[in-house]
């Protein structure tokens, strides 16, 4: 499973790099003061698509990390219970499993994946709010023009 752990950390590093570069771009694109509505609407879709894709990737890595952590925990419990040299209760086996090295490594990967996923989700929420704000502004402008006599 160490190969899986290494690939998860590599994938997390790739996602972090993507996050950093997209975040710098997003800082300039998210505010739309002094910008034409057409221009702001034009940048919304690519911006949202990039962040939705990044969020999906981070969720996938998070889910894989969580699954592997649970599997490592389960394997550690099973190993403790099958040890013929000592008799342990299920409660003791669970406590011993928490100090299993492989479990702790996956737990660290999960913490990192969760943190990154939550950061990405925060930016995506701002972008989604931007979308609804732009749509509302467009609707207000259109509603105001409907009563205009040509």
N, CA, C and O of each residue as an XYZ file, in Angstrom:
600
protein
N       0.796     -1.206      0.000
C       0.000      0.000      0.000
C       0.837      1.267      0.000
O       0.295      2.357     -0.190
N       2.114      1.156      0.204
C       2.951      2.348      0.210
C       2.968      3.040     -1.140
O       3.067      4.265     -1.212
N       2.870      2.246     -2.230
C       2.788      2.860     -3.547
C       1.522      3.703     -3.660
O       1.544      4.787     -4.243
N       0.424      3.206     -3.106
C      -0.814      3.971     -3.125
C      -0.664      5.261     -2.332
O      -1.138      6.316     -2.754
N      -0.016      5.175     -1.206
C       0.195      6.344     -0.366
C       1.060      7.369     -1.087
O       0.769      8.565     -1.053
N       2.105      6.911     -1.728
C       2.968      7.826     -2.480
C       2.211      8.493     -3.619
O       2.362      9.692     -3.856
N       1.396      7.712     -4.324
C       0.639      8.301     -5.437
C      -0.399      9.300     -4.935
O      -0.679     10.293     -5.607
N      -0.972      9.044     -3.761
C      -1.915     10.005     -3.184
C      -1.201     11.312     -2.848
O      -1.710     12.393     -3.143
N      -0.031     11.216     -2.236
C       0.719     12.434     -1.913
C       1.146     13.178     -3.179
O       1.149     14.408     -3.199
N       1.505     12.446     -4.231
C       1.846     13.091     -5.498
C       0.629     13.810     -6.075
O       0.725     14.938     -6.559
N      -0.497     13.142     -6.014
C      -1.736     13.730     -6.535
C      -2.136     14.962     -5.709
O      -2.580     15.969     -6.261
N      -1.976     14.873     -4.399
C      -2.263     16.027     -3.546
C      -1.350     17.201     -3.878
O      -1.775     18.356     -3.862
N      -0.105     16.896     -4.176
C       0.851     17.943     -4.538
C       0.448     18.605     -5.862
O       0.536     19.825     -6.003
N       0.005     17.791     -6.833
C      -0.462     18.328     -8.109
C      -1.682     19.225     -7.912
O      -1.774     20.304     -8.499
N      -2.607     18.772     -7.089
C      -3.815     19.550     -6.829
C      -3.453     20.851     -6.118
O      -4.020     21.903     -6.416
N      -2.517     20.783     -5.186
C      -2.076     21.988     -4.472
C      -1.455     22.991     -5.438
O      -1.715     24.191     -5.342
N      -0.634     22.504     -6.368
C      -0.027     23.389     -7.362
C      -1.095     24.026     -8.251
O      -1.035     25.219     -8.548
N      -2.074     23.221     -8.672
C      -3.180     23.756     -9.477
C      -3.964     24.790     -8.686
O      -4.334     25.841     -9.208
N      -4.212     24.479     -7.424
C      -4.926     25.418     -6.555
C      -4.192     26.751     -6.475
O      -4.795     27.814     -6.626
N      -2.894     26.686     -6.237
C      -2.103     27.909     -6.093
C      -2.153     28.766     -7.355
O      -2.339     29.981     -7.275
N      -1.988     28.138     -8.519
C      -1.990     28.915     -9.762
C      -3.386     29.439    -10.092
O      -3.531     30.588    -10.510
N      -4.415     28.607     -9.909
C      -5.773     29.057    -10.197
C      -6.238     30.125     -9.210
O      -7.013     31.014     -9.562
N      -5.765     30.028     -7.989
C      -6.147     31.004     -6.976
C      -5.630     32.398     -7.342
O      -6.331     33.399     -7.188
N      -4.398     32.436     -7.825
C      -3.833     33.725     -8.243
C      -4.652     34.338     -9.383
O      -4.903     35.543     -9.399
N      -5.063     33.495    -10.336
C      -5.887     33.979    -11.444
C      -7.258     34.423    -10.947
O      -7.786     35.454    -11.363
N      -7.828     33.609    -10.034
C      -9.179     33.887     -9.549
C      -9.245     35.194     -8.762
O     -10.265     35.884     -8.785
N      -8.175     35.530     -8.078
C      -8.172     36.779     -7.310
C      -8.421     37.986     -8.204
O      -9.024     38.970     -7.776
N      -7.955     37.907     -9.445
C      -8.167     39.008    -10.386
C      -9.532     38.931    -11.067
O     -10.088     39.956    -11.462
N     -10.077     37.714    -11.208
C     -11.320     37.548    -11.965
C     -12.585     37.621    -11.116
O     -13.641     38.005    -11.617
N     -12.493     37.262     -9.852
C     -13.707     37.203     -9.022
C     -14.356     38.579     -8.844
O     -15.560     38.704     -9.065
N     -13.612     39.605     -8.457
C     -14.288     40.911     -8.330
C     -14.692     41.432     -9.704
O     -13.939     41.294    -10.668
N     -15.869     42.026     -9.795
C     -16.293     42.529    -11.097
C     -16.682     44.007    -11.049
O     -17.458     44.476    -11.882
N     -16.143     44.734    -10.076
C     -16.356     46.170    -10.035
C     -15.650     46.802    -11.238
O     -14.571     46.371    -11.645
N     -16.281     47.821    -11.788
C     -15.744     48.563    -12.945
C     -15.515     47.661    -14.156
O     -14.622     47.914    -14.965
N     -16.307     46.631    -14.274
C     -16.187     45.710    -15.404
C     -17.540     45.635    -16.104
O     -18.586     45.736    -15.462
N     -17.515     45.462    -17.395
C     -18.758     45.320    -18.154
C     -19.419     43.990    -17.791
O     -18.738     42.995    -17.538
N     -20.737     43.986    -17.768
C     -21.466     42.756    -17.418
C     -21.148     41.653    -18.409
O     -20.967     40.503    -18.009
N     -21.076     41.971    -19.672
C     -20.781     40.956    -20.689
C     -19.423     40.316    -20.432
O     -19.264     39.104    -20.579
N     -18.461     41.119    -20.053
C     -17.124     40.605    -19.772
C     -17.119     39.716    -18.524
O     -16.489     38.659    -18.501
N     -17.835     40.167    -17.488
C     -17.908     39.385    -16.253
C     -18.614     38.051    -16.489
O     -18.187     37.018    -15.974
N     -19.696     38.078    -17.271
C     -20.417     36.839    -17.585
C     -19.555     35.901    -18.439
O     -19.626     34.679    -18.310
N     -18.750     36.496    -19.304
C     -17.881     35.712    -20.180
C     -16.808     34.964    -19.399
O     -16.448     33.845    -19.764
N     -16.299     35.562    -18.340
C     -15.250     34.907    -17.540
C     -15.821     33.924    -16.526
O     -15.086     33.094    -15.993
N     -17.129     34.006    -16.250
C     -17.727     33.167    -15.213
C     -17.643     31.676    -15.542
O     -17.235     30.877    -14.699
N     -18.019     31.308    -16.735
C     -18.072     29.884    -17.078
C     -16.703     29.200    -17.021
O     -16.588     28.145    -16.397
N     -15.657     29.762    -17.649
C     -14.347     29.111    -17.523
C     -13.840     29.063    -16.086
O     -13.229     28.081    -15.662
N     -14.101     30.135    -15.344
C     -13.684     30.187    -13.946
C     -14.370     29.088    -13.138
O     -13.727     28.373    -12.370
N     -15.661     28.966    -13.319
C     -16.414     27.955    -12.587
C     -16.021     26.541    -13.027
O     -15.925     25.638    -12.196
N     -15.800     26.354    -14.292
C     -15.411     25.040    -14.803
C     -14.071     24.592    -14.228
O     -13.924     23.439    -13.825
N     -13.111     25.483    -14.189
C     -11.794     25.148    -13.628
C     -11.910     24.729    -12.169
O     -11.319     23.732    -11.755
N     -12.669     25.490    -11.398
C     -12.762     25.213     -9.968
C     -13.634     23.997     -9.673
O     -13.372     23.269     -8.715
N     -14.662     23.769    -10.481
C     -15.479     22.550    -10.320
C     -14.628     21.312    -10.593
O     -14.713     20.323     -9.865
N     -13.817     21.367    -11.630
C     -12.943     20.250    -11.975
C     -11.927     19.994    -10.868
O     -11.691     18.849    -10.484
N     -11.336     21.053    -10.364
C     -10.365     20.911     -9.281
C     -11.028     20.363     -8.021
O     -10.442     19.548     -7.309
N     -12.239     20.809     -7.753
C     -12.976     20.312     -6.583
C     -13.285     18.824     -6.721
O     -13.148     18.068     -5.759
N     -13.692     18.411     -7.892
C     -13.976     16.984     -8.116
C     -12.715     16.145     -7.909
O     -12.773     15.075     -7.302
N     -11.589     16.623     -8.405
C     -10.321     15.904     -8.215
C      -9.963     15.797     -6.742
O      -9.534     14.744     -6.273
N     -10.142     16.887     -6.022
C      -9.803     16.870     -4.592
C     -10.744     15.954     -3.818
O     -10.321     15.285     -2.875
N     -12.003     15.920     -4.204
C     -12.962     15.012     -3.542
C     -12.592     13.556     -3.809
O     -12.696     12.712     -2.919
N     -12.166     13.269     -5.016
C     -11.782     11.906     -5.373
C     -10.578     11.453     -4.538
O     -10.567     10.341     -4.009
N      -9.578     12.310     -4.424
C      -8.390     11.978     -3.635
C      -8.760     11.835     -2.159
O      -8.245     10.954     -1.471
N      -9.641     12.690     -1.680
C     -10.101     12.607     -0.292
C     -10.802     11.271     -0.039
O     -10.537     10.597      0.956
N     -11.697     10.900     -0.952
C     -12.438      9.646     -0.783
C     -11.525      8.431     -0.819
O     -11.705      7.494     -0.041
N     -10.549      8.441     -1.715
C      -9.594      7.330     -1.795
C      -8.774      7.247     -0.511
O      -8.539      6.161      0.019
N      -8.344      8.402     -0.020
C      -7.571      8.429      1.231
C      -8.393      7.898      2.394
O      -7.896      7.134      3.222
N      -9.630      8.299      2.448
C     -10.513      7.850      3.531
C     -10.740      6.340      3.460
O     -10.715      5.649      4.479
N     -10.960      5.844      2.255
C     -11.176      4.412      2.076
C      -9.930      3.619      2.488
O     -10.040      2.602      3.174
N      -8.765      4.075      2.076
C      -7.521      3.379      2.423
C      -7.212      3.473      3.911
O      -6.673      2.533      4.495
N      -7.547      4.599      4.525
C      -7.339      4.732      5.967
C      -8.226      3.739      6.723
O      -7.771      3.071      7.652
N      -9.478      3.650      6.319
C     -10.395      2.715      6.966
C      -9.944      1.269      6.752
O     -10.058      0.435      7.649
N      -9.435      0.986      5.560
C      -8.935     -0.360      5.272
C      -7.717     -0.686      6.134
O      -7.603     -1.794      6.659
N      -6.817      0.271      6.278
C      -5.633      0.070      7.126
C      -6.046     -0.146      8.581
O      -5.463     -0.980      9.274
N      -7.030      0.589      9.036
C      -7.544      0.450     10.400
C      -8.154     -0.932     10.601
O      -7.895     -1.601     11.602
N      -8.951     -1.339      9.653
C      -9.585     -2.657      9.715
C      -8.546     -3.778      9.698
O      -8.652     -4.741     10.457
N      -7.550     -3.649      8.836
C      -6.482     -4.652      8.773
C      -5.713     -4.718     10.087
O      -5.345     -5.802     10.539
N      -5.470     -3.565     10.697
C      -4.744     -3.528     11.962
C      -5.549     -4.199     13.076
O      -4.990     -4.915     13.907
N      -6.852     -3.966     13.088
C      -7.702     -4.629     14.084
C      -7.675     -6.134     13.878
O      -7.536     -6.900     14.832
N      -7.808     -6.543     12.646
C      -7.798     -7.977     12.326
C      -6.484     -8.623     12.739
O      -6.477     -9.715     13.308
N      -5.368     -7.950     12.452
C      -4.049     -8.478     12.834
C      -3.932     -8.636     14.349
O      -3.395     -9.629     14.840
N      -4.437     -7.654     15.074
C      -4.372     -7.734     16.538
C      -5.210     -8.890     17.068
O      -4.799     -9.599     17.986
N      -6.376     -9.070     16.486
C      -7.260    -10.140     16.959
C      -6.744    -11.524     16.582
O      -7.023    -12.496     17.283
N      -6.005    -11.626     15.500
C      -5.493    -12.918     15.036
C      -4.155    -13.294     15.662
O      -3.676    -14.414     15.480
N      -3.560    -12.378     16.387
C      -2.267    -12.667     17.018
C      -2.453    -13.789     18.044
O      -3.121    -13.609     19.062
N      -1.860    -14.929     17.764
C      -2.062    -16.107     18.624
C      -1.241    -16.047     19.914
O      -1.463    -16.855     20.815
N      -0.317    -15.124     20.017
C       0.528    -15.040     21.213
C      -0.122    -14.253     22.348
O       0.315    -14.319     23.497
N      -1.166    -13.510     22.008
C      -1.833    -12.751     23.060
C      -3.325    -12.708     22.783
O      -3.769    -12.785     21.637
N      -4.074    -12.584     23.845
C      -5.525    -12.491     23.721
C      -5.933    -11.061     24.044
O      -5.651    -10.549     25.127
N      -6.609    -10.418     23.074
C      -7.054     -9.040     23.277
C      -8.545     -8.937     22.966
O      -9.076     -9.664     22.127
N      -9.193     -8.030     23.653
C     -10.609     -7.768     23.370
C     -10.701     -6.884     22.131
O      -9.701     -6.347     21.654
N     -11.905     -6.747     21.628
C     -12.098     -5.901     20.450
C     -11.762     -4.442     20.770
O     -11.223     -3.728     19.924
N     -12.078     -4.001     21.987
C     -11.749     -2.621     22.394
C     -10.247     -2.401     22.413
O      -9.761     -1.363     21.964
N      -9.519     -3.367     22.925
C      -8.066     -3.252     22.946
C      -7.499     -3.282     21.530
O      -6.576     -2.535     21.204
N      -8.059     -4.149     20.699
C      -7.595     -4.239     19.313
C      -7.806     -2.910     18.584
O      -6.959     -2.494     17.794
N      -8.933     -2.247     18.849
C      -9.204     -0.943     18.224
C      -8.183      0.101     18.669
O      -7.726      0.917     17.869
N      -7.837      0.066     19.934
C      -6.853      1.028     20.442
C      -5.463      0.751     19.871
O      -4.729      1.678     19.530
N      -5.107     -0.534     19.769
C      -3.822     -0.893     19.166
C      -3.795     -0.490     17.688
O      -2.759     -0.070     17.172
N      -4.931     -0.621     17.018
C      -5.010     -0.282     15.594
C      -4.739      1.198     15.360
O      -4.218      1.580     14.312
N      -5.091      2.025     16.328
C      -4.886      3.475     16.174
C      -3.416      3.863     16.182
O      -3.065      4.958     15.741
N      -2.557      2.987     16.675
C      -1.127      3.302     16.663
C      -0.389      2.572     15.544
O       0.836      2.636     15.444
N      -1.151      1.883     14.711
C      -0.568      1.208     13.553
C       0.030      2.253     12.618
O      -0.610      3.260     12.316
N       1.254      2.014     12.162
C       1.976      2.995     11.336
C       1.255      3.276     10.024
O       1.122      4.430      9.617
N       0.795      2.225      9.370
C       0.123      2.421      8.085
C      -1.171      3.229      8.270
O      -1.485      4.100      7.459
N      -1.904      2.937      9.324
C      -3.128      3.685      9.613
C      -2.812      5.165      9.845
O      -3.502      6.042      9.325
N      -1.780      5.430     10.616
C      -1.418      6.816     10.912
C      -0.967      7.559      9.652
O      -1.251      8.746      9.496
N      -0.264      6.860      8.754
C       0.157      7.498      7.503
C      -1.054      7.878      6.651
O      -1.110      8.972      6.090
N      -2.026      6.959      6.560
C      -3.229      7.248      5.790
C      -4.058      8.340      6.457
O      -4.686      9.152      5.778
N      -4.057      8.357      7.774
C      -4.792      9.400      8.505
C      -4.195     10.780      8.189
O      -4.934     11.745      7.993
N      -2.864     10.871      8.139
C      -2.206     12.137      7.785
C      -2.559     12.558      6.358
O      -2.817     13.731      6.091
N      -2.566     11.585      5.450
C      -2.930     11.888      4.061
C      -4.373     12.377      3.985
O      -4.688     13.296      3.228
N      -5.246     11.756      4.774
C      -6.647     12.163      4.784
C      -6.809     13.582      5.317
O      -7.598     14.361      4.783
N      -6.077     13.912      6.350
C      -6.147     15.266      6.920
C      -5.716     16.298      5.879
O      -6.348     17.344      5.731
N      -4.642     15.998      5.167
C      -4.162     16.918      4.126
C      -5.181     17.022      2.992
O      -5.457     18.115      2.496
N      -5.737     15.881      2.586
C      -6.734     15.874      1.507
C      -7.987     16.640      1.920
O      -8.557     17.373      1.111
N      -8.415     16.482      3.154
C      -9.607     17.187      3.638
C      -9.364     18.692      3.681
O     -10.229     19.477      3.294
N      -8.215     19.079      4.143
C      -7.881     20.498      4.223
C      -7.870     21.137      2.839
O      -8.425     22.219      2.643
N      -7.242     20.468      1.889
C      -7.171     20.985      0.524
C      -8.564     21.034     -0.108
O      -8.918     22.008     -0.772
N      -9.338     19.987      0.102
C     -10.699     19.949     -0.439
C     -11.528     21.108      0.119
O     -12.275     21.747     -0.621
N     -11.399     21.376      1.408
C     -12.168     22.451      2.030
C     -11.741     23.830      1.521
O     -12.582     24.712      1.347
N     -10.444     24.019      1.281
C      -9.969     25.290      0.714
C     -10.560     25.506     -0.676
O     -11.034     26.594     -1.002
N     -10.522     24.458     -1.480
C     -11.047     24.545     -2.844
C     -12.557     24.813     -2.801
O     -13.070     25.618     -3.579
N     -13.251     24.149     -1.905
C     -14.698     24.337     -1.769
C     -15.020     25.779     -1.387
O     -16.010     26.339     -1.858
N     -14.197     26.377     -0.544
C     -14.413     27.766     -0.159
C     -14.343     28.710     -1.342
O     -15.189     29.592     -1.491
N     -13.339     28.530     -2.182
C     -13.206     29.378     -3.373
C     -14.352     29.102     -4.344
O     -14.896     30.026     -4.949
N     -14.713     27.836     -4.488
C     -15.814     27.477     -5.388
C     -17.128     28.107     -4.914
O     -17.938     28.529     -5.739
N     -17.345     28.174     -3.617
C     -18.548     28.818     -3.082
C     -18.579     30.302     -3.446
O     -19.636     30.840     -3.777
N     -17.430     30.956     -3.385
C     -17.357     32.378     -3.759
C     -17.667     32.536     -5.247
O     -18.377     33.462     -5.639
N     -17.147     31.649     -6.061
C     -17.380     31.715     -7.510
C     -18.855     31.461     -7.820
O     -19.426     32.103     -8.702
N     -19.465     30.532     -7.101
C     -20.888     30.255     -7.292
C     -21.727     31.458     -6.868
O     -22.709     31.792     -7.530
N     -21.352     32.102     -5.783
C     -22.041     33.313     -5.343
C     -21.908     34.407     -6.394
O     -22.858     35.144     -6.661
N     -20.720     34.504     -6.990
C     -20.487     35.478     -8.067
C     -21.443     35.216     -9.222
O     -22.007     36.149     -9.793
N     -21.622     33.961     -9.559
C     -22.517     33.581    -10.655
C     -23.939     34.059    -10.377
O     -24.572     34.671    -11.237
N     -24.439     33.777     -9.172
C     -25.807     34.173     -8.842
C     -25.953     35.692     -8.764
O     -26.992     36.237     -9.134
N     -24.933     36.362     -8.292
C     -24.963     37.823     -8.239
C     -25.027     38.403     -9.645
O     -25.808     39.318     -9.909
N     -24.206     37.873    -10.545
C     -24.230     38.345    -11.940
C     -25.576     38.064    -12.596
O     -26.106     38.905    -13.322
N     -26.124     36.887    -12.341
C     -27.433     36.553    -12.922
C     -28.520     37.485    -12.398
O     -29.371     37.944    -13.160
N     -28.492     37.762    -11.100
C     -29.486     38.678    -10.527
C     -29.341     40.081    -11.097
O     -30.337     40.734    -11.410
N     -28.105     40.544    -11.231
C     -27.878     41.872    -11.802
C     -28.372     41.928    -13.244
O     -28.984     42.916    -13.651
N     -28.115     40.889    -14.009
C     -28.576     40.841    -15.401
C     -30.099     40.864    -15.461
O     -30.680     41.563    -16.291
N     -30.744     40.104    -14.586
C     -32.211     40.078    -14.568
C     -32.800     41.430    -14.198
O     -33.815     41.835    -14.764
N     -32.180     42.133    -13.259
C     -32.656     43.461    -12.859
C     -32.511     44.435    -14.015
O     -33.407     45.240    -14.267
N     -31.406     44.367    -14.708
C     -31.172     45.272    -15.847
C     -32.197     44.990    -16.952
O     -32.770     45.916    -17.526
N     -32.419     43.723    -17.238
C     -33.386     43.352    -18.283
C     -34.783     43.778    -17.870
O     -35.535     44.300    -18.693
N     -35.146     43.566    -16.607
C     -36.478     43.966    -16.132
C     -36.648     45.478    -16.218
O     -37.749     45.949    -16.502
N     -35.601     46.243    -15.982
C     -35.681     47.692    -16.073
C     -35.822     48.172    -17.505
O     -36.431     49.214    -17.747
N     -35.286     47.454    -18.433
C     -35.336     47.838    -19.842
C     -36.677     47.463    -20.475
O     -37.095     48.087    -21.450
N     -37.348     46.457    -19.933
C     -38.621     46.012    -20.493
C     -39.651     47.134    -20.552
O     -40.469     47.179    -21.470
N     -39.613     48.030    -19.586
C     -40.590     49.114    -19.543
C     -40.157     50.332    -20.364
O     -40.876     51.327    -20.442
N     -38.990     50.239    -20.964
C     -38.479     51.380    -21.758
C     -39.193     51.436    -23.115
O     -39.318     50.427    -23.808
N     -39.646     52.608    -23.469
C     -40.355     52.790    -24.748
C     -39.314     53.150    -25.802
O     -38.476     54.029    -25.598
N     -39.386     52.448    -26.939
C     -38.450     52.708    -28.029
C     -38.910     53.811    -28.931
O     -38.224     54.145    -29.897
